[in-house]
């Protein structure tokens, strides 16, 4: 189309918008375009602190507003303006990506519709008033439908925040609202790719429930659960004279009791939250879990037997009448099964704990308990079938070995990251093998015919093996090479005092038990080009293994929620949030980040 044609089209569109907006205003036909709310990511605001506001626009479903960046100059954009205050610095106003719609013409326009969020990055200054502050400004926009536009509007923005002089007392709020903004602090620890994929499964509603139900159903094939079947027979077999409806109700309460026991497992895991997440980052905690899993795998391969104590089965086998009795019986059975099946479900327990899923964790494990108990619901209802269960045979041996292989795979999954972080990989392998050999030869092997004297001897040998293995493994994990970088180690000082003000700052928040931290030291920080560029930076290491109050305050200031956290601060003393990393990055990417800071 020619320039003249474009000009005519623009002129017609301007006239059309003007006439329709005037007519709608004159006759009162304009709709309420949107409502909005304002939220902050901190519950209290200390001095000299970065924080964020979110303006959440709920736009009428049949309407839209022009985006901040419009496709035509004459269109009125959406703009947020804040009034200047001596105690606030507005660092950035972040508008969302627009939706493209073909409306008045064939050309697509940039618009916002439905729920839209505008984020504002701010920093408080040392002039922050005591008690509270008021943040004020305006929101300008123009609403339209598919045929017409309304009069532009400017609405006032008003928001109040409580202030504090203690940065430690400030807490995170509205984490879900700010999660899409990228660098929002939250209570979650960082996840690996596998854990993130597992989280996606857990987040998929009904699919996650179905997944956990199938796991519970599969637990019935584990050998340690099999002894519960005669217990169920003894309980419901004496009630065969009941009607089918009454038997079903009792069996249902029995099933709910099992599921409730499992839900407690999920609830406790979820409440453990961040503490469990940090435990699962510790190499020694991981190796204890791996040793338990390998021991259970050895049991399934026939090395020794893990059984429910016969005295407990006998005690539980007494007749308990009524619905309450059935519920209590189910609760007791669940308590017996849960530790026995821990080798299979421990990975799920750990993930639920790491994600801090309290209500959802309890629900998912409740569903798992339902899956486990469904066969007992059927057998309890139709008690005549209880005598027709298959007895132990070659099929059960095959199932044992199948689950043994699965357990070995789970152990490798947990152990591999620790192997990758070890400086002396052969030493790590031999050390861990020595620990397992000491446990098995000294304590787990239950072969009959051992004399008391020989049992004491093998226990002594086992203790020596475990001790030697722990020393060997620890040496392999924590061997340290001489650093090529001249680090400044933080110990509670004022960072502005210990750095060269002419240089930008890099901060490495690390912990001794953090595998990616060790990988950074071993690979990235040993790179010659990284070492050369580091002379242009203040290179600071902050040890968060057992943080002091000063370290905790620094972690809170920089919103550290996982390790390692890598922070780049430019010459002006402002962090470049786009360069922040949580986890390992290789030398090439690290060099790119360093060069980006030096160029600005």
N, C-alpha and C positions, 0 to 999 in steps of 0.2 A: 504494500500500500504506500502511496506517496506521502510526503510530509503534509501536503494540503489535506489529504484524506485523514491522516492521524489528527491533525489540528481540528478538523470538523468533528471527528468522533469525540475528541476530548471536550469540545465546546458543547455538543449535545449532551454528553454525560454530566457536565457541570450544571447545565440548565435543568436537567432532569432531577439531579440530586437537590438543587436549590428549591425547585418547585415542590417536590414531594416532601422535603423536610419542613418547608413553610406551611404547606397544607396540613400535615400531621400536627404541627404545633398549634395552628390556628383553630382546628376543630377538636383538639384534645384527644386525638386518636393514638398518640404515642404510647407505646407499652413501656412497662418497667423493664429495662434492658438487662440489668444484673443486680446482684447483691454481692457484698464482699465481707471478708473478715481478715484481720491481721494477727499473725502469731510470731513469736520469737523462739529461738532455739535454746535460750537460757532462762532459768527462772529468776535469777538475780544478775545484775550487771556490775562487775567490779571495774575500777579504773584501768586504763590502758589494756583493753581486752577486745579482741575481735568477736563479733556476734552477727547474727543474721535475722532478718525479718522476712516473712513470706506474706504476700498479699494474695489471698485466694479469691479469685473471681468466679462466681457461679452465674454463668450467662444463660439467659432464658433459652430453652431447647430449640425454639423456632427462630432465634435471632443469632447475630454475631456482632463483633466489633472489629474495626480495622486494627491490624497488627501495628507494632511499634515501627517496623520498617515497611512502608507501604510501596506498592508497585507504581503508583502515580503520585506526583508531587501534590496534586490538589486534594488528595484524600487526607482526612484528619487522622493522625496516628494516635495510638494509645501511649500516654506518657505519665510517668510517676515523677513527681517533684517533691523534695523534702526541703523544709525551711532550714537555713543554716543555724547551727547552734554551737556555742564555744566548747561544749562537752562532747560533740560528736563529729566524726569524720566519715563522710559517705565515700566508700572506696569503689563500689561498683553496684550498678542496678542491672540485673540480668533478666532480660525478657525471654519468654519461651519462643521456640521455633514456630513460625506461623503455619496455618493450614491454608492450602491453595484451593480456591473455589471460583468457578466460572459463574458470575452472577448477572450483572447488568449487560455485559458484553461477552464476547467469546473469549476475551483475555482473562486469565485467572488472576484473582486478587488475593493478597495476603490478609488473612483474617484470624481472629481467635474465636473459639466457640466452646460451649459446654464449660467444664471446669478447667480454669487456666490459672497458673501460679506465676507471679512475678517475685523474684528473690532480690533482696538488698543486702549487700555486705557493708557493715559499718564497723567502726572502731571507736571505743570510748577514750577520752583523754583524761589527763590528771585533774582537769577542772570539773570532773563529774560531781554533781551535787549529792548531798547525803539524802537518804530516804527514798527518793524517786525522781524520775525525769518524765517529761512529756515529749513525744516525738510527733511532729505535725507536718502536714504537707497536703498534696492534692493528687487526685487521679483524674486525668482527662481522657475522654474517649468519645466515639460516635457509634451508636448502635444502628444496625440495619437488619432488614429481612431480605428475602431473595429478590424483591422488586423495588424496595424503597429504603431510604435512610432517614433517621430521625435527627432532631436538633442535637448538636454536640453538647456534652455535659462535662462539668468539672465538679467532682465531689471531694469534700474535705477528708483528709486522713488524720486520725487521732489515735495515738497509742501510748500507754503508760507502762513504765517498767520500774520495778523495785531495784534500788541500787545497794551495793555493799562495798565495804572496804577490804573484805577478806576474799581473795580470789578462790580459795579452797572451798568456800561455802556455796559457790555458784554451781548449780546442777543443770544437767541436760533435760530438755523437755521437747515435746512434739517431734521425737526422732523420726517417726514414720513420715511426717509431712516433709522433712528435709532430706529424707533418704535419697530421693531422686536428684538432689543437687550435687551429689558426688563426694564431697569431702565433709559431710555432716558427721559429727561425733555420735556414736551410739554405744550401747553396751555390748555389742557383738565383737568377738575376736575375729581376726582375719581367717578366711577359709581357703583351703586348697581347691584346685579345679574339681577333683573328685568329690570333695565335700560340698562344693557349690552345686554340682549336678545332683547329688543326693538331696540337698536342700530344695532344689527345684521339684523333685519328686514329692517331697514332704509338703510343699506348698500347693500341690495340684489337687486339693480338695478330696473329692470322692475317690480319685485314682490312688491317692496316698492311703486312704482308709482300706481300699481293696488290697493294696500291696501289703500292709501290715496284717490284714486278715489272713492272707495266704501264708505269711511267715508263721503266724500262730498255728495255722492248720498243719504246716510242715513240721512243727515241733513235736507233733504226735509220733513222728517216725524216729525220734531220738531215743536211744536205749534207756537213758535215765528217766524218761517220762513213762516208759512202758510199765514199771511196777505200779503206777497209779491205777492201771486198769483193774487188777484184782481188788484194789481198795474200793473202786467204784462199784465193782460187782458185789462186794460184801455189803456195801451201804444200800444200794437199790435192789439187790436181789431179794432181800427180806421184805420188800414192799410190793411184791408182784401182785398182791391181791387188790391193790388200789386200782381205781378207774384210770383210763388213759389220760383224761383231763387232769386228774389229781397228780398222776405221775409226771405229766408234762410240767406242771407248775413247780413241783419239787425240783425237777431236773433243771428248769429255767433258773431257779434261785441258786442252785449248785453252780451253773454256768456263770451267773453274775458274780458270785463269790470269787471264782477263778479270775474273771476279768478285772474285778476290783483290786485284787492282789497285784496284777500286772500294772494297773493304772497308777498304783502307788510308786512302782518302779520308775515310770515315766515322770510322775510328779516330782519325786525327789531329784531325778536327773535334771529336770527343768529348773527347779529352785536352786540347784547347785550352780547353774549358770556359768558366769565368767570364771569362777574358781575352778570348775571342771575344765573349762577351756584352757586355762593356764596349766593345769595338771597334764593335760594331753599334749602340751608343748614340751614338757620335761622328758628328757631321754630316759631317765631311770623309771619314771612312772610308766612310760610306754613299754619298757622292757619287762617290767613286772606283769603288765597285761599280756604281753607276748608269751611269757613263761607259763602263765595260767592257760592260755589258749593252746600252746604246744603240749602241755600236760594233759589237757582234755583230749587233744588229738591222739596222743599216745594211748590213752585209755580206749579210744574207739578202734585203734589198731590192735587191741588185745594185750597191751603191756600190763595193764592192771584194770580193776573194775571200780567205777564210781557208782555207788548204789545209795538209795534212800535207806537210812538205818531201820533195821527190822523192828526195833522197839518203838519207833515213831509210827510205823505202819500199824503195829498191833494196838497202840494206844488210840490211834485215829479210827480204827476199824469198828469201834463200838457203835451200837445203834443210837442214832440221834433222830428223834421224830420231829415232824412239823416243818413248816417253811423256814423258820429261824434256824433250825438244825441243819437244813439243807444249805442255807446261805453260809453258816459258820463252817460247814464241811468244805464248801467250795473255797472259802477264804484260806482254810488250812492247806488244802491241796495246792492252791496257787503259791503259798509261801514255800512249800516243799519244791515245787517245780521251778520257780523263778531262778534260784541259785544254780540248780542243776542244769538249766538251759542257758546260763549266762555266757558260756563259751560261744554259742550261736548268735546271741543277740547283743553281745557286748559292744560291737561296733555301732549299732543303732542307739544303744544307751549313751555311748560317748558323743555321738553326733547331736542327739537331742540335748544333752547337757551343754555341749559347746555352743549351740545356737540359743540356749536359754529359753527353750519352748516350754513354758509352764503348763498352761491350760491345754495347748495342742499336744504336748508330750504325754500328758495324762490321758487324753482322748485316744491318741494313736496306740498306746500300750493297752488301753482298755479294749480297743478293737482287736489287738493281737491276742489278748486273753480270750475274747469271744471266739476267734478262730481256733485257738487251742481247745476250747471247751465244747465246740459244736458237736464233735462225735459223742461226747458224754451226754449232751442234751438228747441226742437221738437214742443212745443206749439206755439212758435213764428213763425215757418215755416208754420205750418198748423193751422192758426189762428182760423179756424172753430171749432177746438177741444176745444178751451178755454172755451166755454160755457158748456162743458160736464164734467167739473171737479167735483169730489165728494164733497159734502158739509160736514160741520162739523157734526159729529154724534158719536155713541158709539165707533166706531173704533178709532177715534181721541182721545177720553178719555183713551182708552186702551193703545195707543201709548204714551200718556203723562205719564201714570203711569210706563210703561216699561222704559222710559228714566229717570224717577225719581229714579227708583231702580238702574239703571246704575250709576247715579250721586252719590247716597249714597255709592255705591261700590268704586267709584273714591275717594270720601271724606275719606273713611276708609283707602284706600291705602296710601293717603298722611299723614293721622293723626297717623297711627299705629306706625311708627318709633318714633314719638314724645312721644307717650304714653309709649313706651318701655324705653325711656331714663329718664322718670320722676322718681324721688326718691319716691315721694308720689303719687302713681298711682290713688288712690281714690280721692285725692285732685285735681289731674289733670282733671279727668273726671267731677267732680262736678264744677270745675272752668270753664272749657270749655262749659259745659251745661249752666251755668249761663250767660256766654257771649252771647251764641246763644239766650237764653230766653230774655235777655235784648234787643237784636236787633229785634227779632220778635215781642215781646209785645210792645216795645216802638216805632218801626218805620216801620216794614214790614207789619204788619196787617192793611189791607186797608178796613176793614168792614165799610159799610155805616151806617150813623146814629150817629156817634160820634160828640159830641159838641166840640167847640173850647177849652173850659175849660178842658174837659176830654182828648183831644189830648195833651194839654200841660202837664197834669198830667202824662199820660202814657209815654211821652217823658222823663220826669224827672225820673220816675221809671226805664225806659230803661237805662238811663245814669248811674244810681246808680248800676243796675245789671251788666252792662258791666264793670264798674270800679272795682266792687268787684270781678268779674270773672277773670279780668286781674291780680289782686293782688294774688288771690288764685292760679291761674295757674302758675304764675311766681314763687311763693313760692314752688310749687310742682316740677317745672322743675329744679330749681337751688339750691335746698337744698344740703348742702355739709356735708359729714361725715369727721371726723378727719382722716387724712392720716396716714397710717402705715409706710410710706416711708419718709426718710429725704431728701426732695427735695431741689435742688439748683435752684432758680428762676432767669432766665436770664433777665437782664435789661440793656443790652448794653455793659457789661463787655467783656474783652478778656477772652475767655473760658479757655485758657491755664493758666491764672492767678487764676481762681476761682476753679480749680479742683486739686485733688491729682494726681500727675504724675505717681504714682505707681499703679493706678487703671484704668481699662477701663472706657469708657464713654457711657452712654445711654442718648439720647435726645428725648424728647416727644414734638413735635410741635403740639399744640392744639389750639382750639378756644372755646369760651363760648357757641356759638350757635351750636357746632358740637355734634350731638347725639352719634356717636361712641366714641368720646372723653370722654363723660360722662359715657358711658358704661365701658370703660377701667378703669376709676377712681372707679366705683362702684363695678366691678367684679375682674378684673385682678390685679389692684394695691392694692386691699384689701385682696388678697390671702396671707396666712401666709408664704408659701414657697417663693413666690415672694419677700415679705418684707424681709425675712431672707437673700436671695441672693443679694438684693439691697445694703446691707452694703459693698459688694465687688466692687461696681460700684460708679462712679460719676453720680448720677441721676439728670438730668437737665430737667426742664420744660421751654418751650418757649411759651409765650402767644402771639398768632397771631390774636387775636380778632380785635384789632385796632393797627396794628404793627407800631413801630417807624422806623426811617430810619435804625438804627442798626439792628433791628429785620428783616426788609426787606432784608438787606444785608446778614444776616445769612441764611434766607430762600433761597435766591438766590444761596448762596454758596453750600447749601446742596440740591438744586434743589427740593424744597418743592412745590408740586402742588396740594395737597389734604390734608385733615385732618381726623384723626391724621396721621402724618408721624413719624414713629418710626425708629431711627437711632442708630446703634450699632458701636462703635469705639473701636478697640482693643488696647492692651498695646503699640503698635508701633505708635499709632495715626492715623491709617488708617481705614476708614469705611469698614466694611464687607457688600458689596452691596447685597450679597445673603440673608442676614438676614433682609434687609430693608422691612418694612411693611407699607402699606397705608390702614388704616381702623382698625376695631376692631379685636384683636386676644385674645383668651382665656388664662387663666393662664398656662395650660399645654404647649401650643406652646411657650408662652413667656419664660417659664422656660427653654425649650430646647434651645432657642436663647441665653439666658444668659449663660447657661452652655457651649455652643459652643464657645462663646467669651472667657470665662475663661480658656478654655482648650488650647487656642492658644496664 
